[in-house]
Amino acid sequence: MDVFTEALVAAYTLLAGGSPEIWNIIATTFYVSVVSTVAGMMIGMPVGFLMGISRFRGRRFTMALMTTAMAVPPVVIGLIVMMALSRTGPLGFLGLLYTVNAMSIAQTIISAPIIAGLTAVAVASVPYRLRLQARSLGASFMQEAFLTLKEARLGVLAAVVTAFGAVTRGVGAVMMVGGNIEGQTRVLTTAIVQEARRGEFGLALALGLILLGITFLINALLVVYQHSHERLERG
């Protein structure tokens, strides 16, 4: 049996066997990813929307900064959060280091710029005449914003899915601020690194297949939504 077949068998055994450790790792992965993505939406979507509809001096520079923030290595973000939450750091009194909350904070810092940047692009692609037409009909700013986001919803949804994928597959930040503590802060990516270091390549690959399956499911839902949206538009 080659290593890939062994990994498939191991993945099925891990899930079908109901291993508490594996399901705890999956649950922790989902918790951190969902919390950080939702928090990133709350920060990134308003910023991205305003950047998308606004025209001001320095906008290009601001967009460049946002794009740069999207490309910051997760391990650098993990280092900054770790320093801030350490005992000697400014937020050390909170006692959050090596907890899922610290992991969520780091992942939020990763997801927010992604959502903001891609939302700005999606909103900016909405025809300006549509907003002018809404204003001429007496629409308020909130009504105009809702209409714009509705037109840009596929791009905004893609931004959220991209951010979710980024925080789900990230390892550097969560490893640094979470510590990969068994039963507490271990997620799929850090578990893969742990098992690979131990030489358990079959188990590591099995965990990788589980992570790949989660990512595939999320992206499949996006594709299904896009196709249903296209069918509705065609009537």
C-alpha positions, 0 to 999 in steps of 0.5 A: 500500500503506497503512502497516498492510499494509506492516507486515504484509508487513515482519513476515512478511519479517523472520521468514521472512527469518531476519534475525539482528538480529531473531531476536537481539532476540526472543531477548533479549526472551524471555531477560529476560522469562523470567528476570525472571518466574521470579525474580518467581515465586520472590519473589512467590509465597511472599509472596503465599501468606503474605499470602493465608492470614495474618490479622494486624494491619496486613494491610490496610496491607501489602496496600495497599503491595503494590498500590502497588508493583504500580502503580509506573511502570517508569521509576521502577524503572529510575531506582532500579536505574540509580542503584544500579548506576551507578559511584557507586552502592552496587552499581556494583562489580558492573559490571552497568549496561547489561547483560541482567542489569541489565534482568532485575533491573529487570524482576524488581522489576516482576514480583514485586509483581504476582505477590505481589498477585494470588497473595494474592488468589487464595489468599485466595479459597480457602474457609477450611473446606478448609484446616481440613478438611486440618488435621483430617486431619493435613495438615502446613503444606506439605501444606496449602500445596500443597492451597491453591495447587492450588485457587488455581492458575488465579489464580496462573497468571493472576498469572504470565501478567500479570507476564510480559506486564508485563515483555514490554511494558515499555520505561522500565526496560529502556531506562534500565538496558539502554541499548538497545545493538544486539546486546546489550540491545535488546529488542522494545519498545526497538527499536520506539521506536528505529525510530519515532524514525528514521521507520521506522514500517513496521518499528516497527509490524512489530516491534509486531505481533511483540510482539503475537503473542507476547503473544497466544500466551501468553494463548491458552495460558492460555485453553486451560488454563482451558477444559481445567481447566473440562472436567475439573471438569465430568467 
